[in-house]
Amino acid sequence: MAQEYKLKGVTSLDLKPGDKQEVEVEGLDAKVLLVNAAGTVQAIGPRCTHYGAPLVKGILGTNGKLTCPWHGACFNAKTGDIEDAPALNALPVFKTSLRDGAVYITGEAETIKSGNRKPTFKCSTAGASQPDKVVVVGGGSGALGVTEGLREGGFTGQITVVTNEGYLPIDRPKLSKALLTDLNKLQWRNDEWYKTANIEIVKDEVTGVDFAGKTVATKSGAKIAYSKLVLSTGGTPRLLPLQGFKVLGNIFTLRNVHDANKIVAAIGEQKGKKIVIIGSSFIGMEIAACTSGGNDVTVVGMEKAPLERVLGERVGNIIRKNIEGKGVKFYMSAGVERADPSGSDPSNVGSVVLKDGTKLDADIVILGVGVVPATEYLKDNSVVRLEQDGSLKTDEAFAVVGLKDVYALGDIATYPYHGPGGEGKFVRIEHWNVAQNAGRTAARHINSPHLKPEFFTPVFWSALGAQLRYCGNTQASGWDDVVLQGNPDEGKWIAYYTKGDTVVAMASMGADPAMAQTAQMMQQHKMPSKKDLEGGLDILSLGPPQ
């Protein structure tokens, strides 16, 4: 039952739009965040419902948009609702009142203490008689976004998710960042939640789509009808077409829990393994960081510096120094010649030979050389036209161009980018947040096709000896300079990627909540210029975005 609770030490509600204050609730072991959300002063849950970041350290715009300082999750501070991924639970909102020089909130004790509002979609559909049926192919981030977005938006039709991974949607970033394999810790929702929301999970693999007949065919022989189809099948890890790599054991890619289990088993509890990681991508670098404890880890990369394609040579070498601090060795500007078998067990890998003749002993090899869109089930379909990279071209709502009632999300979607420098050019972005936000965008379009899709700033994060934050995108525009602020040697820096005088992306370490501020300002197209940043402008000095 809801009742009043006094806020400790608060004597007024005099907050300006964009102001926020974390306060204790008397009589409860709990805190709330007091905010002025676009003119409304109220209390909300104090921590991001993604990984628990303190929202008092985030960014609250004068329009009421509240962005987490860590991973870019956004909430509407007026309603508590989710606006951007990766959070799934909304924030509770508590009415405030001022009486006799004290401030009180009204709410239920358990809700105040939990600080989040888990959606409970008690949805009952009419089975086959229900005309609206959304079928989602794939069980990743995009599926999370679209299914929860549909139910949040009031969709009462059938929802079926067909996934070939063998488990419920998981927090995939934890695979490469921590090699986590416990499904109880990885799955965002349990079976009961999906049953209550009447979201059917089919553990099967889609092998084809009949776009005219509006059905999908599965490996088990089933045919599933749809009124709207959402394709969100993610990426397939690239393999190396080189001698030894297709036939030797203990050579792995990492995409799902099954892959993570194999790697963990190969490393073993005793560790002490020689691990060679081929590819200095984000996946490769994260695996290097999380396996470095107790193992001998080497990274082989074709670039001059790790992550050079995305972050540039200067910033890439900052990251390299972080990872080297964990004992990881690097061979950069290197090509791979072959994998040779182990002398003790010829069925397994024993070494990797580089093009210059260098031989790297290896008990385990992990490939982090990118992914390709997982659209094999569409390649022989005469109705659909795949892009050169195997992706599907979509519009701003992620509706597939040239197909009716079909959407594509995440790694398989090439969509028009309207961020700084984008000018609507088509990009394909392989970020967890982008896939989930695309799902939410598609859900809004299905629920309310008259609404114009809203631009969201792409955000990603990475565990690279320290937490890297990144927002924006350089694919559409490219970049010709980097403005570096701070001191990399102290682990506190911001890199602004610019094209001409326009800031198109930023990366940072140890500078929270600079990324959250930048993401909001990019969404509003109000980023300061390159010239301002070169002059030493601190983006946080600009105050709440407005």
Buried (B, 14 or more C-beta within 10 A) or exposed (E): EEEEBBBEEBEEBEBEBBBBBBBBBEEBEBBBBBBBBBEBBBBBBBBBBBBEBBBBBBBBBBBBBBBBBBBBBBBBBBBBBBBBBBBBBBBBBBEBEBEEEBBBBBBEBEBBEBBBBEBEBEBEBEEEEEEBBBBBBBBBBBBBBBBBBBBBBEBBBBBBBBBBBEBBBBBBBBBBBBBBBEEEEBBBBEEEBBEBBBBBBBBBBBBBBEBEEBBBBBEEEEEBBBBBBBBBBBBBBBEBEBBBBEEBBBBBBBBBBEBBEBBBEBBEEEEEBBBBBBBBBBBBBBBBBBBBEEBBBBBBBBBEBBBBBBBBBEBBBBBBEBBBEBEBBBBBEBEBBBBBBBEEEEEBBBBBBBEEEEEBBBBBBBBBBBBBBBBEBBEEBEEBEBBEEBBBBBEBBBBBBEBEBBBBBBBBBBBBBBBBBBEEEBBBBBBBBBBBBBBBBBBBBBBEEEEEBBBBBBBBBBBBBBBBBBBBBBBBBEBEEBBBBBEBEEBBBBBBBBBEEBBBBBBBBBBBBBBBBBBBBBBBEEBBBBEBBBEEBEBBEBEBBB
